Amino acid sequence: MKRIYKQPVMIAQGGPTPIPGEVKSAALWLRHEALYVWFEPHLRTTTMVQVFGTGHDMPDEAEFLATVQDDPFVWHLYDVTGVGR
C-alpha cells in the first residue's frame, strides 16, 4: 500500500532534512508561513533534501525536486543525498 507524507523543511541555512524513503517526486508548498514537502517514498532508504533560494549556490550533484513561490522569494527543493561524500 502506498501513502503520501508531509514533512516540514528548512531553507538552506538549516542544512539538509532527512526524508524517509527514496523520493522520486515531491511537491513543495507554503502553509501557515512554513515550508512543507509532500512526497511518496519508494524503497526503504533515506533521502536528504535541502531548500535553496533562486540564485543561491548549491552543490553540482543536487537534483531538482520542486519549487514554491513565497512572494517576493522563490524556493527550490533539491535532493542532496550523497552530495559531498
Residue pairs with C-beta under 8 A, 6 or more apart in sequence:
2 40
3 40
4 38
4 39
4 40
5 20
5 38
5 39
5 40
5 41
6 36
6 37
6 38
7 17
7 19
7 36
7 37
7 39
8 17
8 34
8 35
8 36
8 37
9 17
9 28
9 35
9 36
9 37
9 49
9 50
9 51
9 77
10 17
10 35
10 51
11 35
11 51
11 52
11 53
11 75
12 50
12 51
12 52
12 53
12 56
12 58
14 51
15 50
16 48
16 49
16 50
16 80
17 48
17 49
17 50
18 46
18 47
18 48
19 37
19 39
19 41
19 46
19 47
19 48
19 49
20 41
20 46
21 39
21 40
21 41
21 42
21 43
21 44
21 45
21 46
21 47
22 41
22 42
22 43
22 45
22 47
23 39
23 40
23 41
23 42
23 47
23 49
23 65
23 79
24 40
24 42
25 39
25 40
25 65
25 66
26 37
26 38
26 39
26 49
26 65
26 66
26 77
27 37
27 38
27 39
27 66
28 35
28 36
28 37
28 51
28 65
28 66
28 67
28 68
28 75
28 76
28 77
29 35
29 36
29 38
29 68
30 36
30 68
30 69
30 70
35 51
35 68
35 70
35 75
37 49
37 65
37 66
37 77
41 47
46 81
47 79
47 81
48 79
48 80
48 81
48 83
49 65
49 77
49 78
49 79
49 80
50 58
50 62
50 77
50 78
50 80
51 75
51 76
51 77
51 78
52 58
52 62
52 75
52 76
52 78
53 73
53 74
53 75
53 76
54 73
54 74
54 76
58 78
59 80
59 83
59 84
61 80
61 82
61 83
62 78
62 79
62 80
62 83
63 78
63 79
64 76
64 77
64 78
64 79
65 77
65 78
65 79
66 76
66 77
67 74
67 75
67 76
67 77
68 74
68 75
68 77
